């Protein structure tokens, strides 16, 4: 819960999106649905906007920025981590709060 409060209140939109995608990817990987390269994502940009407290237009801009930076691609219902190390650095993502088995994510 603390991570979600920090995510909404303290992080920029780019960092918020990066963290959310990494957390979602880590949770899906834990249950065997995703892998370190990415995951299937049926969420729309409107869903992401609602989850992250952003407008749909802003979500579109953030996803474009992350794609152009070579970090993440969200297309056709799939999230692909293009540079997971840089994405983790941007997000300050530490999966230890989710599960100790994910520390290698």
Backbone as JSON Lines, residues from 0, in Angstrom:
{"i":0,"aa":"X","n":[0.82,-1.19,0.0],"ca":[0.0,0.0,0.0],"c":[0.87,1.26,0.0]}
{"i":1,"aa":"X","n":[1.96,1.22,0.77],"ca":[2.84,2.38,0.83],"c":[3.42,2.71,-0.53]}
{"i":2,"aa":"X","n":[3.8,1.68,-1.3],"ca":[4.34,1.91,-2.64],"c":[3.31,2.62,-3.53]}
{"i":3,"aa":"X","n":[2.05,2.23,-3.41],"ca":[1.01,2.84,-4.24],"c":[0.76,4.3,-3.85]}
{"i":4,"aa":"X","n":[0.83,4.59,-2.56],"ca":[0.67,5.97,-2.12],"c":[1.82,6.84,-2.61]}
{"i":5,"aa":"X","n":[3.04,6.31,-2.5],"ca":[4.21,7.04,-3.0],"c":[4.1,7.22,-4.5]}
{"i":6,"aa":"X","n":[3.65,6.16,-5.19],"ca":[3.53,6.21,-6.64],"c":[2.62,7.36,-7.08]}
{"i":7,"aa":"X","n":[1.5,7.52,-6.43],"ca":[0.55,8.56,-6.83],"c":[0.96,9.95,-6.36]}
{"i":8,"aa":"X","n":[1.59,10.03,-5.21],"ca":[1.86,11.34,-4.64],"c":[3.23,11.93,-4.89]}
{"i":9,"aa":"X","n":[4.22,11.1,-5.15],"ca":[5.59,11.61,-5.17],"c":[6.34,11.41,-6.5]}
{"i":10,"aa":"X","n":[5.88,10.51,-7.33],"ca":[6.63,10.18,-8.53],"c":[6.1,10.93,-9.75]}
{"i":11,"aa":"X","n":[7.02,11.25,-10.66],"ca":[6.62,11.87,-11.92],"c":[5.82,10.84,-12.73]}
{"i":12,"aa":"X","n":[5.18,11.3,-13.76],"ca":[4.36,10.41,-14.59],"c":[5.2,9.31,-15.24]}
{"i":13,"aa":"X","n":[6.39,9.65,-15.73],"ca":[7.26,8.64,-16.35],"c":[7.67,7.58,-15.33]}
{"i":14,"aa":"X","n":[8.07,8.03,-14.16],"ca":[8.5,7.1,-13.11],"c":[7.32,6.28,-12.62]}
{"i":15,"aa":"X","n":[6.17,6.93,-12.49],"ca":[4.95,6.23,-12.06],"c":[4.6,5.1,-13.02]}
{"i":16,"aa":"X","n":[4.63,5.38,-14.32],"ca":[4.32,4.37,-15.32],"c":[5.36,3.25,-15.32]}
{"i":17,"aa":"X","n":[6.63,3.62,-15.27],"ca":[7.7,2.61,-15.26],"c":[7.55,1.69,-14.06]}
{"i":18,"aa":"X","n":[7.31,2.26,-12.9],"ca":[7.17,1.46,-11.68],"c":[5.96,0.53,-11.77]}
{"i":19,"aa":"X","n":[4.84,1.08,-12.25],"ca":[3.63,0.27,-12.36],"c":[3.83,-0.92,-13.3]}
{"i":20,"aa":"X","n":[4.44,-0.66,-14.46],"ca":[4.67,-1.74,-15.43],"c":[5.63,-2.79,-14.88]}
{"i":21,"aa":"X","n":[6.68,-2.34,-14.19],"ca":[7.61,-3.29,-13.6],"c":[6.94,-4.11,-12.49]}
{"i":22,"aa":"X","n":[6.13,-3.46,-11.68],"ca":[5.42,-4.19,-10.62],"c":[4.44,-5.2,-11.22]}
{"i":23,"aa":"X","n":[3.68,-4.77,-12.2],"ca":[2.74,-5.67,-12.86],"c":[3.48,-6.85,-13.49]}
{"i":24,"aa":"X","n":[4.58,-6.55,-14.17],"ca":[5.39,-7.6,-14.78],"c":[5.93,-8.57,-13.75]}
{"i":25,"aa":"X","n":[6.38,-8.05,-12.62],"ca":[6.92,-8.91,-11.56],"c":[5.84,-9.8,-10.97]}
{"i":26,"aa":"X","n":[4.66,-9.23,-10.74],"ca":[3.56,-10.03,-10.19],"c":[3.12,-11.13,-11.17]}
{"i":27,"aa":"X","n":[3.05,-10.8,-12.44],"ca":[2.65,-11.79,-13.45],"c":[3.72,-12.86,-13.62]}
{"i":28,"aa":"X","n":[4.97,-12.45,-13.54],"ca":[6.07,-13.42,-13.61],"c":[6.0,-14.4,-12.44]}
{"i":29,"aa":"X","n":[5.66,-13.9,-11.29],"ca":[5.56,-14.74,-10.08],"c":[4.55,-15.88,-10.26]}
{"i":30,"aa":"X","n":[3.47,-15.6,-11.0],"ca":[2.45,-16.63,-11.2],"c":[2.61,-17.35,-12.55]}
{"i":31,"aa":"X","n":[3.74,-17.08,-13.23],"ca":[4.05,-17.81,-14.45],"c":[3.41,-17.29,-15.72]}
{"i":32,"aa":"X","n":[2.9,-16.08,-15.71],"ca":[2.23,-15.53,-16.89],"c":[3.17,-14.65,-17.71]}
{"i":33,"aa":"X","n":[4.06,-13.92,-17.06],"ca":[4.99,-13.05,-17.77],"c":[6.41,-13.55,-17.66]}
{"i":34,"aa":"X","n":[7.31,-12.86,-18.32],"ca":[8.73,-13.18,-18.2],"c":[9.51,-11.87,-18.16]}
{"i":35,"aa":"X","n":[10.83,-11.96,-18.07],"ca":[11.64,-10.75,-17.94],"c":[11.56,-9.87,-19.18]}
{"i":36,"aa":"X","n":[11.12,-10.44,-20.3],"ca":[10.99,-9.66,-21.52],"c":[9.71,-8.87,-21.61]}
{"i":37,"aa":"X","n":[8.68,-9.26,-20.85],"ca":[7.41,-8.54,-20.88],"c":[6.24,-9.44,-20.55]}
{"i":38,"aa":"X","n":[5.04,-8.97,-20.92],"ca":[3.83,-9.71,-20.57],"c":[2.67,-9.22,-21.44]}
{"i":39,"aa":"X","n":[1.66,-10.08,-21.56],"ca":[0.42,-9.7,-22.23],"c":[-0.34,-8.76,-21.3]}
{"i":40,"aa":"X","n":[-0.88,-7.69,-21.87],"ca":[-1.54,-6.67,-21.06],"c":[-2.83,-6.22,-21.74]}
{"i":41,"aa":"X","n":[-3.96,-6.71,-21.26],"ca":[-5.23,-6.33,-21.88],"c":[-5.73,-4.94,-21.46]}
{"i":42,"aa":"X","n":[-4.98,-4.25,-20.61],"ca":[-5.4,-2.93,-20.16],"c":[-5.3,-1.91,-21.29]}
{"i":43,"aa":"X","n":[-6.2,-0.97,-21.3],"ca":[-6.15,0.12,-22.26],"c":[-5.43,1.31,-21.63]}
{"i":44,"aa":"X","n":[-5.16,2.31,-22.44],"ca":[-4.56,3.52,-21.89],"c":[-5.51,4.22,-20.92]}
{"i":45,"aa":"X","n":[-6.8,4.03,-21.1],"ca":[-7.78,4.59,-20.16],"c":[-7.7,3.88,-18.8]}
{"i":46,"aa":"X","n":[-7.51,2.57,-18.82],"ca":[-7.33,1.83,-17.56],"c":[-6.07,2.29,-16.85]}
{"i":47,"aa":"X","n":[-4.99,2.42,-17.6],"ca":[-3.73,2.89,-17.01],"c":[-3.89,4.28,-16.43]}
{"i":48,"aa":"X","n":[-4.6,5.14,-17.14],"ca":[-4.84,6.51,-16.65],"c":[-5.56,6.47,-15.31]}
{"i":49,"aa":"X","n":[-6.59,5.67,-15.2],"ca":[-7.35,5.57,-13.95],"c":[-6.48,5.01,-12.82]}
{"i":50,"aa":"X","n":[-5.68,3.99,-13.12],"ca":[-4.85,3.36,-12.1],"c":[-3.74,4.28,-11.6]}
{"i":51,"aa":"X","n":[-3.26,5.16,-12.48],"ca":[-2.1,5.99,-12.14],"c":[-2.45,7.44,-11.84]}
{"i":52,"aa":"X","n":[-3.72,7.78,-11.91],"ca":[-4.12,9.15,-11.61],"c":[-3.67,10.14,-12.67]}
{"i":53,"aa":"X","n":[-3.68,9.71,-13.93],"ca":[-3.27,10.55,-15.05],"c":[-4.42,10.64,-16.04]}
{"i":54,"aa":"X","n":[-4.32,11.58,-16.97],"ca":[-5.29,11.61,-18.06],"c":[-4.85,10.62,-19.13]}
{"i":55,"aa":"X","n":[-5.78,10.19,-19.96],"ca":[-5.45,9.26,-21.04],"c":[-4.46,9.89,-22.02]}
{"i":56,"aa":"X","n":[-4.59,11.18,-22.25],"ca":[-3.66,11.88,-23.14],"c":[-2.25,11.86,-22.55]}
{"i":57,"aa":"X","n":[-2.15,12.08,-21.25],"ca":[-0.84,12.06,-20.58],"c":[-0.24,10.66,-20.63]}
{"i":58,"aa":"X","n":[-1.05,9.63,-20.43],"ca":[-0.58,8.25,-20.53],"c":[0.01,8.0,-21.9]}
{"i":59,"aa":"X","n":[-0.67,8.47,-22.93],"ca":[-0.18,8.29,-24.29],"c":[1.19,8.95,-24.45]}
{"i":60,"aa":"X","n":[1.35,10.14,-23.94],"ca":[2.63,10.86,-24.03],"c":[3.73,10.14,-23.26]}
{"i":61,"aa":"X","n":[3.39,9.66,-22.07],"ca":[4.38,8.95,-21.24],"c":[4.83,7.67,-21.93]}
{"i":62,"aa":"X","n":[3.88,6.9,-22.45],"ca":[4.24,5.66,-23.14],"c":[5.11,5.95,-24.37]}
{"i":63,"aa":"X","n":[4.77,7.02,-25.08],"ca":[5.6,7.4,-26.23],"c":[7.01,7.78,-25.79]}
{"i":64,"aa":"X","n":[7.12,8.52,-24.71],"ca":[8.43,8.92,-24.19],"c":[9.25,7.7,-23.77]}
{"i":65,"aa":"X","n":[8.64,6.76,-23.07],"ca":[9.35,5.55,-22.65],"c":[9.77,4.71,-23.86]}
{"i":66,"aa":"X","n":[8.91,4.67,-24.87],"ca":[9.24,3.94,-26.1],"c":[10.4,4.61,-26.82]}
{"i":67,"aa":"X","n":[10.34,5.93,-26.98],"ca":[11.39,6.66,-27.68],"c":[12.73,6.61,-26.94]}
{"i":68,"aa":"X","n":[12.66,6.47,-25.62],"ca":[13.88,6.34,-24.81],"c":[14.45,4.91,-24.87]}
{"i":69,"aa":"X","n":[13.7,4.01,-25.52],"ca":[14.16,2.63,-25.66],"c":[13.99,1.79,-24.41]}
{"i":70,"aa":"X","n":[13.05,2.19,-23.54],"ca":[12.87,1.5,-22.27],"c":[11.75,0.48,-22.28]}
{"i":71,"aa":"X","n":[10.61,0.84,-22.88],"ca":[9.41,0.02,-22.78],"c":[8.55,0.24,-24.01]}
{"i":72,"aa":"X","n":[7.92,-0.81,-24.48],"ca":[6.97,-0.69,-25.58],"c":[5.64,-1.31,-25.14]}
{"i":73,"aa":"X","n":[4.55,-0.58,-25.37],"ca":[3.21,-1.06,-25.04],"c":[2.4,-0.98,-26.33]}
{"i":74,"aa":"X","n":[2.28,-2.11,-27.03],"ca":[1.55,-2.15,-28.29],"c":[0.79,-3.46,-28.43]}
{"i":75,"aa":"X","n":[-0.38,-3.36,-29.03],"ca":[-1.2,-4.53,-29.36],"c":[-1.37,-5.49,-28.18]}
{"i":76,"aa":"X","n":[-1.65,-4.92,-27.01],"ca":[-1.94,-5.74,-25.85],"c":[-0.73,-6.44,-25.25]}
{"i":77,"aa":"X","n":[0.46,-5.91,-25.51],"ca":[1.67,-6.52,-24.95],"c":[2.62,-5.42,-24.47]}
{"i":78,"aa":"X","n":[3.19,-5.66,-23.3],"ca":[4.24,-4.79,-22.77],"c":[5.56,-5.5,-22.98]}
{"i":79,"aa":"X","n":[6.49,-4.8,-23.6],"ca":[7.83,-5.37,-23.81],"c":[8.85,-4.47,-23.13]}
{"i":80,"aa":"X","n":[9.68,-5.08,-22.27],"ca":[10.75,-4.34,-21.61],"c":[11.95,-4.34,-22.55]}
{"i":81,"aa":"X","n":[12.24,-3.18,-23.12],"ca":[13.34,-3.07,-24.08],"c":[14.69,-2.94,-23.4]}
{"i":82,"aa":"X","n":[14.72,-2.26,-22.25],"ca":[15.95,-2.11,-21.47],"c":[15.55,-2.12,-20.0]}
{"i":83,"aa":"X","n":[15.42,-3.32,-19.45],"ca":[14.88,-3.47,-18.1],"c":[15.8,-2.86,-17.05]}
{"i":84,"aa":"X","n":[17.09,-2.88,-17.27],"ca":[18.02,-2.31,-16.29],"c":[17.81,-0.8,-16.19]}
{"i":85,"aa":"X","n":[17.77,-0.11,-17.32],"ca":[17.53,1.34,-17.3],"c":[16.13,1.68,-16.8]}
{"i":86,"aa":"X","n":[15.14,0.84,-17.14],"ca":[13.77,1.06,-16.68],"c":[13.7,0.94,-15.16]}
{"i":87,"aa":"X","n":[14.37,-0.07,-14.61],"ca":[14.41,-0.24,-13.15],"c":[15.1,0.94,-12.48]}
{"i":88,"aa":"X","n":[16.18,1.41,-13.09],"ca":[16.89,2.57,-12.53],"c":[15.99,3.81,-12.53]}
{"i":89,"aa":"X","n":[15.29,4.04,-13.64],"ca":[14.37,5.17,-13.73],"c":[13.31,5.09,-12.64]}
{"i":90,"aa":"X","n":[12.73,3.92,-12.48],"ca":[11.62,3.73,-11.54],"c":[12.07,3.6,-10.1]}
{"i":91,"aa":"X","n":[13.35,3.31,-9.88],"ca":[13.78,3.01,-8.52],"c":[13.1,1.76,-8.02]}
{"i":92,"aa":"X","n":[12.9,0.81,-8.93],"ca":[12.09,-0.37,-8.62],"c":[12.9,-1.41,-7.87]}
{"i":93,"aa":"X","n":[12.42,-1.8,-6.7],"ca":[13.0,-2.87,-5.9],"c":[11.88,-3.85,-5.6]}
{"i":94,"aa":"X","n":[11.88,-5.02,-6.23],"ca":[10.77,-5.97,-6.07],"c":[10.73,-6.68,-4.73]}
{"i":95,"aa":"X","n":[11.65,-6.4,-3.84],"ca":[11.68,-7.11,-2.56],"c":[10.4,-6.92,-1.75]}
{"i":96,"aa":"X","n":[9.69,-5.82,-1.93],"ca":[8.46,-5.61,-1.17],"c":[7.34,-6.54,-1.66]}
{"i":97,"aa":"X","n":[7.51,-7.15,-2.85],"ca":[6.5,-8.05,-3.39],"c":[6.73,-9.48,-2.93]}
{"i":98,"aa":"X","n":[7.97,-9.96,-3.14],"ca":[8.3,-11.34,-2.81],"c":[9.82,-11.48,-2.94]}
{"i":99,"aa":"X","n":[10.43,-12.19,-2.04],"ca":[11.88,-12.31,-2.05],"c":[12.4,-13.07,-3.28]}
{"i":100,"aa":"X","n":[11.6,-13.89,-3.91],"ca":[12.02,-14.62,-5.09],"c":[12.2,-13.71,-6.3]}
{"i":101,"aa":"X","n":[11.66,-12.51,-6.24],"ca":[11.7,-11.61,-7.4],"c":[12.9,-10.68,-7.38]}
{"i":102,"aa":"X","n":[13.81,-10.84,-6.43],"ca":[14.93,-9.91,-6.32],"c":[15.81,-9.92,-7.57]}
{"i":103,"aa":"X","n":[15.7,-10.95,-8.43],"ca":[16.48,-11.0,-9.64],"c":[15.78,-10.33,-10.81]}
{"i":104,"aa":"X","n":[14.54,-9.88,-10.65],"ca":[13.77,-9.28,-11.74],"c":[14.38,-8.0,-12.2]}
